[in-house]
Amino acid sequence: MSDAAVDPRGRISHAIADITGLRFLPDRAPAALVNISPTGLLAESGAPFRVGSAVALSFEGGFTPEVVTGRVARCEVSVMGSDGKLRYHVGVEFDATLELDAGTVEETAAPASGHVRNRW
């Protein structure tokens, strides 16, 4: 897969131009797509989800399929907003592998430097 970028843990992730929004169903809770691969995704959401629970996600922006199902593989606090509300990183493992077409994939940029420094 030449259109994929590999993160430091060796996982393939993609930036998909056709995904402009993401919502957890059935209540259509909005989420921000962090990354996606053929077997799952990482999203940031204002709602926590129980690990192991079944979820359905709706993609906005013309991506096919429009809805995918899966299970929550992880859910952890990612940040506390300036409004005092928590945001969560929710990892979802898909029930079926997605076909990520090379025409819709934008390569994820690699860090400018191989050296990463923790600010804290």
Secondary structure as UniProt FT lines:
FT   TURN            2..3
FT   STRAND          5..6
FT   TURN            8..9
FT   STRAND          12..16
FT   TURN            17..18
FT   STRAND          21..25
FT   TURN            26..28
FT   STRAND          29..37
FT   TURN            38..39
FT   STRAND          40..45
FT   TURN            51..52
FT   STRAND          54..60
FT   STRAND          67..80
FT   TURN            82..83
FT   STRAND          86..94
FT   HELIX           102..104
FT   STRAND          105..106
//
